C-alpha cells in the first residue's frame, strides 16, 4: 500500500484529494479568523485611541491565542510542540521513501532542518546542505 501511494505521488504530486480537502478547510478557517478580527477590531481601535497599553497587550494575547485555535484547531502550546518536533510539515515514511529515491538531494534554505534530519536517519548521506559560494550569499553555491 505504501509503495502504491509513493508511485501515485511521484506521478502527480500536487493532485491529491487530501491536499484539496485541506485547502478547503484552510480557507474556511481563514474566513473564521477574518470574522473574529472584525469583532475584535473595535476593541483594538478603542484601546489604541485611549493609549491603553495594558488593554492592547491583553488584546494581542487574546488575538494570538484565538488565531492558533481557529487556524490550527488546538491550543498554542500544542502547535509549538508540533513545530519544535516537525517544523511546518511532518513527514511520512512514504514521503521519506520518495525523497530517498531521488537522492542525493541538496537542501537550500529549508528552515530548521527537520526534514533533513529525518531523511538522513532514513537514508544516511541522502541530503547535502548548500554552502555559500566564495564571496556569495548564504545557501548559494556548490553542495558540501
N, CA, C and O atoms as a GROMACS GRO file, in nm:
protein
  576
    1UNK      N    1   0.083  -0.119   0.000
    1UNK     CA    2   0.000   0.000   0.000
    1UNK      C    3   0.087   0.125   0.000
    1UNK      O    4   0.060   0.220  -0.074
    2UNK      N    5   0.194   0.127   0.084
    2UNK     CA    6   0.284   0.241   0.089
    2UNK      C    7   0.352   0.264  -0.044
    2UNK      O    8   0.365   0.378  -0.089
    3UNK      N    9   0.398   0.155  -0.109
    3UNK     CA   10   0.466   0.169  -0.237
    3UNK      C   11   0.371   0.222  -0.343
    3UNK      O   12   0.409   0.302  -0.427
    4UNK      N   13   0.246   0.177  -0.338
    4UNK     CA   14   0.146   0.226  -0.434
    4UNK      C   15   0.123   0.376  -0.412
    4UNK      O   16   0.110   0.450  -0.509
    5UNK      N   17   0.118   0.420  -0.287
    5UNK     CA   18   0.098   0.562  -0.255
    5UNK      C   19   0.216   0.644  -0.306
    5UNK      O   20   0.196   0.752  -0.362
    6UNK      N   21   0.339   0.595  -0.288
    6UNK     CA   22   0.457   0.667  -0.334
    6UNK      C   23   0.456   0.682  -0.485
    6UNK      O   24   0.483   0.790  -0.536
    7UNK      N   25   0.424   0.575  -0.556
    7UNK     CA   26   0.424   0.585  -0.702
    7UNK      C   27   0.314   0.680  -0.749
    7UNK      O   28   0.332   0.751  -0.848
    8UNK      N   29   0.200   0.681  -0.680
    8UNK     CA   30   0.095   0.775  -0.716
    8UNK      C   31   0.140   0.918  -0.691
    8UNK      O   32   0.111   1.008  -0.770
    9UNK      N   33   0.212   0.940  -0.582
    9UNK     CA   34   0.262   1.074  -0.553
    9UNK      C   35   0.363   1.119  -0.657
    9UNK      O   36   0.361   1.234  -0.701
   10UNK      N   37   0.451   1.028  -0.697
   10UNK     CA   38   0.554   1.068  -0.792
   10UNK      C   39   0.496   1.099  -0.929
   10UNK      O   40   0.554   1.177  -1.004
   11UNK      N   41   0.382   1.038  -0.964
   11UNK     CA   42   0.321   1.063  -1.094
   11UNK      C   43   0.259   1.203  -1.099
   11UNK      O   44   0.279   1.275  -1.197
   12UNK      N   45   0.186   1.243  -0.996
   12UNK     CA   46   0.120   1.374  -0.990
   12UNK      C   47   0.123   1.423  -0.846
   12UNK      O   48   0.024   1.409  -0.774
   13UNK      N   49   0.233   1.478  -0.802
   13UNK     CA   50   0.249   1.509  -0.660
   13UNK      C   51   0.154   1.616  -0.607
   13UNK      O   52   0.133   1.624  -0.486
   14UNK      N   53   0.096   1.700  -0.693
   14UNK     CA   54   0.010   1.806  -0.644
   14UNK      C   55  -0.138   1.778  -0.672
   14UNK      O   56  -0.222   1.865  -0.649
   15UNK      N   57  -0.170   1.661  -0.720
   15UNK     CA   58  -0.308   1.621  -0.744
   15UNK      C   59  -0.344   1.519  -0.637
   15UNK      O   60  -0.336   1.398  -0.659
   16UNK      N   61  -0.383   1.570  -0.522
   16UNK     CA   62  -0.401   1.484  -0.406
   16UNK      C   63  -0.532   1.522  -0.337
   16UNK      O   64  -0.553   1.638  -0.302
   17UNK      N   65  -0.620   1.425  -0.316
   17UNK     CA   66  -0.751   1.451  -0.256
   17UNK      C   67  -0.737   1.507  -0.114
   17UNK      O   68  -0.812   1.596  -0.076
   18UNK      N   69  -0.642   1.456  -0.036
   18UNK     CA   70  -0.622   1.506   0.100
   18UNK      C   71  -0.578   1.653   0.097
   18UNK      O   72  -0.624   1.733   0.178
   19UNK      N   73  -0.491   1.686   0.005
   19UNK     CA   74  -0.445   1.824  -0.006
   19UNK      C   75  -0.561   1.915  -0.046
   19UNK      O   76  -0.576   2.023   0.010
   20UNK      N   77  -0.641   1.872  -0.140
   20UNK     CA   78  -0.756   1.951  -0.184
   20UNK      C   79  -0.851   1.976  -0.068
   20UNK      O   80  -0.897   2.088  -0.048
   21UNK      N   81  -0.881   1.871   0.010
   21UNK     CA   82  -0.969   1.886   0.125
   21UNK      C   83  -0.908   1.977   0.230
   21UNK      O   84  -0.978   2.058   0.291
   22UNK      N   85  -0.778   1.967   0.251
   22UNK     CA   86  -0.710   2.050   0.349
   22UNK      C   87  -0.714   2.197   0.308
   22UNK      O   88  -0.727   2.286   0.392
   23UNK      N   89  -0.701   2.223   0.178
   23UNK     CA   90  -0.706   2.362   0.130
   23UNK      C   91  -0.845   2.422   0.151
   23UNK      O   92  -0.856   2.540   0.183
   24UNK      N   93  -0.950   2.343   0.131
   24UNK     CA   94  -1.086   2.390   0.156
   24UNK      C   95  -1.103   2.422   0.304
   24UNK      O   96  -1.159   2.525   0.340
   25UNK      N   97  -1.053   2.333   0.390
   25UNK     CA   98  -1.060   2.354   0.535
   25UNK      C   99  -0.981   2.480   0.574
   25UNK      O  100  -1.028   2.559   0.656
   26UNK      N  101  -0.864   2.497   0.517
   26UNK     CA  102  -0.780   2.614   0.547
   26UNK      C  103  -0.853   2.743   0.511
   26UNK      O  104  -0.851   2.839   0.587
   27UNK      N  105  -0.917   2.745   0.394
   27UNK     CA  106  -0.990   2.864   0.352
   27UNK      C  107  -1.104   2.895   0.449
   27UNK      O  108  -1.128   3.012   0.481
   28UNK      N  109  -1.175   2.792   0.496
   28UNK     CA  110  -1.284   2.812   0.592
   28UNK      C  111  -1.229   2.868   0.724
   28UNK      O  112  -1.290   2.957   0.784
   29UNK      N  113  -1.115   2.817   0.768
   29UNK     CA  114  -1.054   2.867   0.892
   29UNK      C  115  -1.008   3.012   0.875
   29UNK      O  116  -1.020   3.092   0.968
   30UNK      N  117  -0.957   3.046   0.759
   30UNK     CA  118  -0.914   3.184   0.735
   30UNK      C  119  -1.035   3.279   0.738
   30UNK      O  120  -1.025   3.389   0.791
   31UNK      N  121  -1.148   3.236   0.680
   31UNK     CA  122  -1.269   3.319   0.685
   31UNK      C  123  -1.314   3.338   0.829
   31UNK      O  124  -1.354   3.448   0.868
   32UNK      N  125  -1.307   3.231   0.910
   32UNK     CA  126  -1.344   3.238   1.052
   32UNK      C  127  -1.254   3.338   1.124
   32UNK      O  128  -1.302   3.419   1.204
   33UNK      N  129  -1.124   3.333   1.096
   33UNK     CA  130  -1.031   3.427   1.159
   33UNK      C  131  -1.063   3.570   1.119
   33UNK      O  132  -1.061   3.660   1.203
   34UNK      N  133  -1.093   3.594   0.993
   34UNK     CA  134  -1.127   3.729   0.948
   34UNK      C  135  -1.253   3.780   1.018
   34UNK      O  136  -1.262   3.897   1.054
   35UNK      N  137  -1.352   3.690   1.038
   35UNK     CA  138  -1.472   3.731   1.112
   35UNK      C  139  -1.436   3.770   1.255
   35UNK      O  140  -1.484   3.871   1.305
   36UNK      N  141  -1.353   3.689   1.320
   36UNK     CA  142  -1.311   3.720   1.457
   36UNK      C  143  -1.236   3.854   1.461
   36UNK      O  144  -1.258   3.935   1.551
   37UNK      N  145  -1.149   3.877   1.365
   37UNK     CA  146  -1.074   4.003   1.362
   37UNK      C  147  -1.170   4.121   1.347
   37UNK      O  148  -1.146   4.227   1.404
   38UNK      N  149  -1.277   4.103   1.270
   38UNK     CA  150  -1.377   4.209   1.256
   38UNK      C  151  -1.447   4.238   1.388
   38UNK      O  152  -1.483   4.352   1.416
   39UNK      N  153  -1.466   4.135   1.470
   39UNK     CA  154  -1.530   4.151   1.600
   39UNK      C  155  -1.436   4.221   1.698
   39UNK      O  156  -1.480   4.308   1.774
   40UNK      N  157  -1.310   4.185   1.696
   40UNK     CA  158  -1.214   4.240   1.794
   40UNK      C  159  -1.162   4.378   1.752
   40UNK      O  160  -1.112   4.452   1.837
   41UNK      N  161  -1.172   4.413   1.625
   41UNK     CA  162  -1.116   4.539   1.574
   41UNK      C  163  -1.167   4.662   1.649
   41UNK      O  164  -1.086   4.749   1.681
   42UNK      N  165  -1.297   4.675   1.679
   42UNK     CA  166  -1.341   4.795   1.753
   42UNK      C  167  -1.277   4.806   1.891
   42UNK      O  168  -1.248   4.916   1.937
   43UNK      N  169  -1.254   4.693   1.956
   43UNK     CA  170  -1.188   4.695   2.087
   43UNK      C  171  -1.042   4.740   2.073
   43UNK      O  172  -0.990   4.812   2.158
   44UNK      N  173  -0.977   4.696   1.965
   44UNK     CA  174  -0.838   4.736   1.942
   44UNK      C  175  -0.832   4.887   1.914
   44UNK      O  176  -0.749   4.958   1.969
   45UNK      N  177  -0.922   4.933   1.829
   45UNK     CA  178  -0.925   5.077   1.798
   45UNK      C  179  -0.950   5.161   1.924
   45UNK      O  180  -0.886   5.264   1.943
   46UNK      N  181  -1.043   5.115   2.008
   46UNK     CA  182  -1.073   5.190   2.131
   46UNK      C  183  -0.953   5.192   2.226
   46UNK      O  184  -0.922   5.296   2.283
   47UNK      N  185  -0.887   5.080   2.242
   47UNK     CA  186  -0.770   5.074   2.330
   47UNK      C  187  -0.657   5.159   2.274
   47UNK      O  188  -0.585   5.225   2.348
   48UNK      N  189  -0.643   5.158   2.141
   48UNK     CA  190  -0.539   5.240   2.077
   48UNK      C  191  -0.569   5.388   2.095
   48UNK      O  192  -0.480   5.466   2.127
   49UNK      N  193  -0.695   5.427   2.073
   49UNK     CA  194  -0.734   5.568   2.087
   49UNK      C  195  -0.714   5.616   2.230
   49UNK      O  196  -0.681   5.733   2.253
   50UNK      N  197  -0.734   5.527   2.327
   50UNK     CA  198  -0.718   5.564   2.468
   50UNK      C  199  -0.573   5.550   2.515
   50UNK      O  200  -0.540   5.578   2.630
   51UNK      N  201  -0.485   5.505   2.422
   51UNK     CA  202  -0.344   5.481   2.456
   51UNK      C  203  -0.332   5.387   2.576
   51UNK      O  204  -0.246   5.405   2.661
   52UNK      N  205  -0.420   5.287   2.582
   52UNK     CA  206  -0.423   5.191   2.693
   52UNK      C  207  -0.334   5.071   2.658
   52UNK      O  208  -0.381   4.973   2.600
   53UNK      N  209  -0.206   5.082   2.694
   53UNK     CA  210  -0.109   4.977   2.661
   53UNK      C  211  -0.146   4.843   2.724
   53UNK      O  212  -0.126   4.738   2.663
   54UNK      N  213  -0.199   4.846   2.844
   54UNK     CA  214  -0.241   4.722   2.911
   54UNK      C  215  -0.350   4.650   2.833
   54UNK      O  216  -0.343   4.528   2.813
   55UNK      N  217  -0.449   4.725   2.790
   55UNK     CA  218  -0.558   4.666   2.712
   55UNK      C  219  -0.506   4.614   2.578
   55UNK      O  220  -0.548   4.508   2.532
   56UNK      N  221  -0.414   4.691   2.515
   56UNK     CA  222  -0.358   4.646   2.387
   56UNK      C  223  -0.280   4.515   2.404
   56UNK      O  224  -0.290   4.426   2.320
   57UNK      N  225  -0.204   4.504   2.513
   57UNK     CA  226  -0.130   4.380   2.539
   57UNK      C  227  -0.226   4.262   2.558
   57UNK      O  228  -0.203   4.153   2.506
   58UNK      N  229  -0.334   4.284   2.632
   58UNK     CA  230  -0.434   4.178   2.653
   58UNK      C  231  -0.498   4.138   2.520
   58UNK      O  232  -0.519   4.020   2.494
   59UNK      N  233  -0.529   4.237   2.438
   59UNK     CA  234  -0.591   4.208   2.309
   59UNK      C  235  -0.495   4.133   2.218
   59UNK      O  236  -0.537   4.042   2.148
   60UNK      N  237  -0.366   4.168   2.219
   60UNK     CA  238  -0.266   4.094   2.140
   60UNK      C  239  -0.263   3.947   2.183
   60UNK      O  240  -0.261   3.857   2.100
   61UNK      N  241  -0.262   3.926   2.314
   61UNK     CA  242  -0.259   3.790   2.367
   61UNK      C  243  -0.385   3.713   2.328
   61UNK      O  244  -0.378   3.598   2.287
   62UNK      N  245  -0.500   3.779   2.343
   62UNK     CA  246  -0.627   3.716   2.306
   62UNK      C  247  -0.629   3.681   2.157
   62UNK      O  248  -0.671   3.572   2.119
   63UNK      N  249  -0.584   3.774   2.075
   63UNK     CA  250  -0.583   3.751   1.930
   63UNK      C  251  -0.488   3.637   1.894
   63UNK      O  252  -0.524   3.552   1.812
   64UNK      N  253  -0.370   3.634   1.953
   64UNK     CA  254  -0.274   3.527   1.923
   64UNK      C  255  -0.330   3.391   1.962
   64UNK      O  256  -0.319   3.295   1.887
   65UNK      N  257  -0.390   3.384   2.079
   65UNK     CA  258  -0.447   3.257   2.126
   65UNK      C  259  -0.563   3.212   2.038
   65UNK      O  260  -0.570   3.096   1.998
   66UNK      N  261  -0.653   3.304   2.009
   66UNK     CA  262  -0.769   3.272   1.926
   66UNK      C  263  -0.726   3.234   1.785
   66UNK      O  264  -0.783   3.143   1.724
   67UNK      N  265  -0.624   3.303   1.733
   67UNK     CA  266  -0.572   3.272   1.600
   67UNK      C  267  -0.523   3.128   1.595
   67UNK      O  268  -0.555   3.055   1.500
   68UNK      N  269  -0.446   3.086   1.695
   68UNK     CA  270  -0.397   2.948   1.699
   68UNK      C  271  -0.512   2.849   1.701
   68UNK      O  272  -0.510   2.748   1.630
   69UNK      N  273  -0.612   2.878   1.782
   69UNK     CA  274  -0.727   2.788   1.794
   69UNK      C  275  -0.803   2.780   1.662
   69UNK      O  276  -0.839   2.671   1.617
   70UNK      N  277  -0.828   2.895   1.601
   70UNK     CA  278  -0.905   2.898   1.476
   70UNK      C  279  -0.828   2.832   1.362
   70UNK      O  280  -0.881   2.745   1.292
   71UNK      N  281  -0.703   2.873   1.343
   71UNK     CA  282  -0.628   2.825   1.227
   71UNK      C  283  -0.577   2.681   1.241
   71UNK      O  284  -0.571   2.607   1.143
   72UNK      N  285  -0.541   2.642   1.362
   72UNK     CA  286  -0.475   2.513   1.379
   72UNK      C  287  -0.554   2.415   1.464
   72UNK      O  288  -0.512   2.301   1.481
   73UNK      N  289  -0.669   2.456   1.517
   73UNK     CA  290  -0.757   2.364   1.587
   73UNK      C  291  -0.703   2.312   1.719
   73UNK      O  292  -0.747   2.207   1.765
   74UNK      N  293  -0.611   2.381   1.780
   74UNK     CA  294  -0.556   2.335   1.906
   74UNK      C  295  -0.511   2.449   1.992
   74UNK      O  296  -0.527   2.566   1.958
   75UNK      N  297  -0.455   2.413   2.103
   75UNK     CA  298  -0.402   2.513   2.194
   75UNK      C  299  -0.265   2.559   2.145
   75UNK      O  300  -0.193   2.481   2.082
   76UNK      N  301  -0.228   2.685   2.172
   76UNK     CA  302  -0.099   2.734   2.125
   76UNK      C  303   0.019   2.645   2.168
   76UNK      O  304   0.111   2.626   2.089
   77UNK      N  305   0.017   2.592   2.288
   77UNK     CA  306   0.128   2.508   2.333
   77UNK      C  307   0.138   2.379   2.250
   77UNK      O  308   0.247   2.328   2.226
   78UNK      N  309   0.024   2.327   2.206
   78UNK     CA  310   0.024   2.206   2.123
   78UNK      C  311   0.092   2.233   1.990
   78UNK      O  312   0.173   2.153   1.943
   79UNK      N  313   0.060   2.344   1.928
   79UNK     CA  314   0.121   2.380   1.800
   79UNK      C  315   0.271   2.403   1.816
   79UNK      O  316   0.350   2.362   1.731
   80UNK      N  317   0.309   2.468   1.925
   80UNK     CA  318   0.450   2.494   1.949
   80UNK      C  319   0.528   2.362   1.962
   80UNK      O  320   0.637   2.350   1.908
   81UNK      N  321   0.472   2.264   2.034
   81UNK     CA  322   0.538   2.133   2.046
   81UNK      C  323   0.550   2.066   1.909
   81UNK      O  324   0.654   2.008   1.877
   82UNK      N  325   0.444   2.075   1.828
   82UNK     CA  326   0.447   2.017   1.694
   82UNK      C  327   0.557   2.084   1.610
   82UNK      O  328   0.635   2.016   1.544
   83UNK      N  329   0.562   2.218   1.614
   83UNK     CA  330   0.660   2.292   1.535
   83UNK      C  331   0.803   2.256   1.576
   83UNK      O  332   0.891   2.243   1.491
   84UNK      N  333   0.826   2.238   1.705
   84UNK     CA  334   0.960   2.202   1.752
   84UNK      C  335   0.997   2.062   1.705
   84UNK      O  336   1.114   2.035   1.675
   85UNK      N  337   0.900   1.972   1.698
   85UNK     CA  338   0.928   1.834   1.657
   85UNK      C  339   0.939   1.820   1.506
   85UNK      O  340   1.026   1.746   1.458
   86UNK      N  341   0.853   1.888   1.429
   86UNK     CA  342   0.843   1.862   1.286
   86UNK      C  343   0.862   1.983   1.196
   86UNK      O  344   0.880   1.965   1.075
   87UNK      N  345   0.860   2.102   1.247
   87UNK     CA  346   0.861   2.220   1.161
   87UNK      C  347   0.722   2.242   1.104
   87UNK      O  348   0.622   2.204   1.166
   88UNK      N  349   0.714   2.302   0.988
   88UNK     CA  350   0.583   2.336   0.930
   88UNK      C  351   0.508   2.217   0.872
   88UNK      O  352   0.386   2.223   0.858
   89UNK      N  353   0.577   2.111   0.840
   89UNK     CA  354   0.512   1.995   0.778
   89UNK      C  355   0.578   1.866   0.824
   89UNK      O  356   0.697   1.846   0.804
   90UNK      N  357   0.499   1.779   0.885
   90UNK     CA  358   0.551   1.649   0.927
   90UNK      C  359   0.568   1.560   0.804
   90UNK      O  360   0.499   1.577   0.704
   91UNK      N  361   0.657   1.467   0.813
   91UNK     CA  362   0.684   1.375   0.704
   91UNK      C  363   0.616   1.241   0.732
   91UNK      O  364   0.575   1.213   0.845
   92UNK      N  365   0.606   1.163   0.630
   92UNK     CA  366   0.558   1.026   0.642
   92UNK      C  367   0.666   0.935   0.589
   92UNK      O  368   0.759   0.979   0.522
   93UNK      N  369   0.654   0.807   0.620
   93UNK     CA  370   0.750   0.711   0.564
   93UNK      C  371   0.746   0.715   0.412
   93UNK      O  372   0.850   0.706   0.346
   94UNK      N  373   0.625   0.730   0.356
   94UNK     CA  374   0.612   0.735   0.210
   94UNK      C  375   0.685   0.856   0.152
   94UNK      O  376   0.750   0.845   0.049
   95UNK      N  377   0.673   0.971   0.219
   95UNK     CA  378   0.741   1.091   0.170
   95UNK      C  379   0.893   1.074   0.178
   95UNK      O  380   0.964   1.112   0.085
   96UNK      N  381   0.942   1.018   0.289
   96UNK     CA  382   1.086   0.996   0.302
   96UNK      C  383   1.134   0.897   0.196
   96UNK      O  384   1.242   0.915   0.139
   97UNK      N  385   1.055   0.794   0.170
   97UNK     CA  386   1.092   0.695   0.069
   97UNK      C  387   1.100   0.759  -0.069
   97UNK      O  388   1.194   0.733  -0.145
   98UNK      N  389   1.002   0.843  -0.102
   98UNK     CA  390   1.001   0.910  -0.232
   98UNK      C  391   1.123   1.002  -0.246
   98UNK      O  392   1.188   1.004  -0.350
   99UNK      N  393   1.152   1.077  -0.141
   99UNK     CA  394   1.271   1.164  -0.145
   99UNK      C  395   1.397   1.082  -0.162
   99UNK      O  396   1.485   1.118  -0.240
  100UNK      N  397   1.407   0.971  -0.089
  100UNK     CA  398   1.527   0.886  -0.095
  100UNK      C  399   1.547   0.830  -0.236
  100UNK      O  400   1.661   0.809  -0.277
  101UNK      N  401   1.440   0.807  -0.308
  101UNK     CA  402   1.451   0.756  -0.445
  101UNK      C  403   1.520   0.856  -0.537
  101UNK      O  404   1.573   0.819  -0.641
  102UNK      N  405   1.520   0.983  -0.498
  102UNK     CA  406   1.579   1.088  -0.580
  102UNK      C  407   1.710   1.141  -0.521
  102UNK      O  408   1.761   1.244  -0.565
  103UNK      N  409   1.764   1.070  -0.423
  103UNK     CA  410   1.890   1.113  -0.358
  103UNK      C  411   2.005   1.101  -0.456
  103UNK      O  412   1.999   1.018  -0.547
  104UNK      N  413   2.109   1.180  -0.442
  104UNK     CA  414   2.127   1.276  -0.333
  104UNK      C  415   2.047   1.404  -0.357
  104UNK      O  416   2.024   1.445  -0.471
  105UNK      N  417   2.007   1.465  -0.248
  105UNK     CA  418   1.929   1.589  -0.250
  105UNK      C  419   2.014   1.702  -0.195
  105UNK      O  420   2.108   1.679  -0.118
  106UNK      N  421   1.983   1.823  -0.234
  106UNK     CA  422   2.051   1.940  -0.180
  106UNK      C  423   1.946   2.024  -0.108
  106UNK      O  424   1.845   2.063  -0.168
  107UNK      N  425   1.969   2.052   0.019
  107UNK     CA  426   1.878   2.134   0.096
  107UNK      C  427   1.922   2.279   0.085
  107UNK      O  428   2.038   2.312   0.112
  108UNK      N  429   1.829   2.366   0.045
  108UNK     CA  430   1.859   2.507   0.030
  108UNK      C  431   1.754   2.586   0.106
  108UNK      O  432   1.637   2.591   0.066
  109UNK      N  433   1.795   2.647   0.216
  109UNK     CA  434   1.704   2.734   0.292
  109UNK      C  435   1.576   2.667   0.335
  109UNK      O  436   1.468   2.723   0.320
  110UNK      N  437   1.587   2.546   0.388
  110UNK     CA  438   1.467   2.469   0.421
  110UNK      C  439   1.426   2.482   0.568
  110UNK      O  440   1.362   2.391   0.621
  111UNK      N  441   1.458   2.589   0.631
  111UNK     CA  442   1.413   2.611   0.768
  111UNK      C  443   1.506   2.553   0.871
  111UNK      O  444   1.628   2.566   0.860
  112UNK      N  445   1.449   2.488   0.971
  112UNK     CA  446   1.527   2.440   1.086
  112UNK      C  447   1.591   2.303   1.062
  112UNK      O  448   1.662   2.254   1.149
  113UNK      N  449   1.567   2.241   0.947
  113UNK     CA  450   1.634   2.116   0.914
  113UNK      C  451   1.565   1.991   0.963
  113UNK      O  452   1.628   1.885   0.968
  114UNK      N  453   1.437   1.999   0.999
  114UNK     CA  454   1.365   1.880   1.047
  114UNK      C  455   1.361   1.770   0.941
  114UNK      O  456   1.390   1.654   0.971
  115UNK      N  457   1.325   1.807   0.819
  115UNK     CA  458   1.318   1.708   0.711
  115UNK      C  459   1.456   1.651   0.682
  115UNK      O  460   1.471   1.530   0.662
  116UNK      N  461   1.556   1.736   0.682
  116UNK     CA  462   1.692   1.690   0.653
  116UNK      C  463   1.735   1.586   0.755
  116UNK      O  464   1.791   1.483   0.719
  117UNK      N  465   1.709   1.612   0.883
  117UNK     CA  466   1.746   1.515   0.987
  117UNK      C  467   1.668   1.385   0.973
  117UNK      O  468   1.724   1.277   0.987
  118UNK      N  469   1.538   1.395   0.946
  118UNK     CA  470   1.456   1.274   0.930
  118UNK      C  471   1.504   1.192   0.812
  118UNK      O  472   1.516   1.070   0.821
  119UNK      N  473   1.530   1.258   0.700
  119UNK     CA  474   1.574   1.187   0.581
  119UNK      C  475   1.714   1.128   0.602
  119UNK      O  476   1.743   1.018   0.554
  120UNK      N  477   1.799   1.200   0.672
  120UNK     CA  478   1.934   1.148   0.699
  120UNK      C  479   1.929   1.024   0.789
  120UNK      O  480   2.012   0.935   0.776
  121UNK      N  481   1.831   1.020   0.880
  121UNK     CA  482   1.814   0.898   0.962
  121UNK      C  483   1.759   0.785   0.876
  121UNK      O  484   1.793   0.668   0.896
  122UNK      N  485   1.674   0.820   0.782
  122UNK     CA  486   1.610   0.721   0.694
  122UNK      C  487   1.710   0.666   0.593
  122UNK      O  488   1.720   0.545   0.574
  123UNK      N  489   1.785   0.755   0.530
  123UNK     CA  490   1.886   0.717   0.432
  123UNK      C  491   2.010   0.803   0.457
  123UNK      O  492   2.016   0.917   0.410
  124UNK      N  493   2.108   0.751   0.531
  124UNK     CA  494   2.228   0.832   0.557
  124UNK      C  495   2.291   0.882   0.426
  124UNK      O  496   2.288   0.812   0.325
  125UNK      N  497   2.346   0.999   0.430
  125UNK     CA  498   2.413   1.062   0.316
  125UNK      C  499   2.317   1.098   0.203
  125UNK      O  500   2.361   1.123   0.091
  126UNK      N  501   2.187   1.102   0.229
  126UNK     CA  502   2.091   1.133   0.124
  126UNK      C  503   2.079   1.283   0.098
  126UNK      O  504   2.042   1.324  -0.012
  127UNK      N  505   2.111   1.364   0.198
  127UNK     CA  506   2.089   1.508   0.187
  127UNK      C  507   2.219   1.583   0.212
  127UNK      O  508   2.293   1.553   0.306
  128UNK      N  509   2.245   1.680   0.127
  128UNK     CA  510   2.358   1.773   0.146
  128UNK      C  511   2.300   1.911   0.164
  128UNK      O  512   2.198   1.945   0.103
  129UNK      N  513   2.364   1.990   0.244
  129UNK     CA  514   2.320   2.128   0.261
  129UNK      C  515   2.402   2.217   0.170
  129UNK      O  516   2.523   2.199   0.156
  130UNK      N  517   2.336   2.312   0.106
  130UNK     CA  518   2.405   2.406   0.019
  130UNK      C  519   2.499   2.492   0.103
  130UNK      O  520   2.464   2.532   0.214
  131UNK      N  521   2.616   2.519   0.050
  131UNK     CA  522   2.715   2.603   0.117
  131UNK      C  523   2.732   2.731   0.038
  131UNK      O  524   2.713   2.732  -0.084
  132UNK      N  525   2.767   2.840   0.105
  132UNK     CA  526   2.786   2.965   0.032
  132UNK      C  527   2.904   2.955  -0.065
  132UNK      O  528   3.007   2.895  -0.034
  133UNK      N  529   2.886   3.015  -0.181
  133UNK     CA  530   2.996   3.024  -0.277
  133UNK      C  531   3.096   3.126  -0.224
  133UNK      O  532   3.060   3.209  -0.140
  134UNK      N  533   3.217   3.120  -0.270
  134UNK     CA  534   3.318   3.216  -0.227
  134UNK      C  535   3.267   3.356  -0.253
  134UNK      O  536   3.242   3.394  -0.367
  135UNK      N  537   3.253   3.434  -0.147
  135UNK     CA  538   3.206   3.571  -0.161
  135UNK      C  539   3.057   3.582  -0.188
  135UNK      O  540   3.006   3.691  -0.211
  136UNK      N  541   2.986   3.467  -0.186
  136UNK     CA  542   2.844   3.468  -0.218
  136UNK      C  543   2.756   3.474  -0.094
  136UNK      O  544   2.805   3.488   0.018
  137UNK      N  545   2.628   3.465  -0.118
  137UNK     CA  546   2.532   3.468  -0.008
  137UNK      C  547   2.521   3.332   0.055
  137UNK      O  548   2.555   3.231  -0.006
  138UNK      N  549   2.472   3.329   0.179
  138UNK     CA  550   2.447   3.205   0.249
  138UNK      C  551   2.350   3.119   0.169
  138UNK      O  552   2.250   3.169   0.119
  139UNK      N  553   2.379   2.991   0.157
  139UNK     CA  554   2.291   2.899   0.086
  139UNK      C  555   2.303   2.902  -0.064
  139UNK      O  556   2.227   2.833  -0.132
  140UNK      N  557   2.396   2.979  -0.119
  140UNK     CA  558   2.414   2.987  -0.264
  140UNK      C  559   2.548   2.927  -0.298
  140UNK      O  560   2.648   2.965  -0.236
  141UNK      N  561   2.553   2.838  -0.390
  141UNK     CA  562   2.682   2.782  -0.429
  141UNK      C  563   2.677   2.631  -0.436
  141UNK      O  564   2.569   2.572  -0.442
  142UNK      N  565   2.793   2.570  -0.435
  142UNK     CA  566   2.803   2.426  -0.451
  142UNK      C  567   2.762   2.354  -0.325
  142UNK      O  568   2.772   2.410  -0.216
  143UNK      N  569   2.715   2.230  -0.339
  143UNK     CA  570   2.679   2.147  -0.225
  143UNK      C  571   2.805   2.101  -0.154
  143UNK      O  572   2.911   2.086  -0.215
  144UNK      N  573   2.790   2.077  -0.024
  144UNK     CA  574   2.904   2.031   0.056
  144UNK      C  575   2.940   1.889   0.022
  144UNK      O  576   3.033   1.833   0.079
   0.00000   0.00000   0.00000
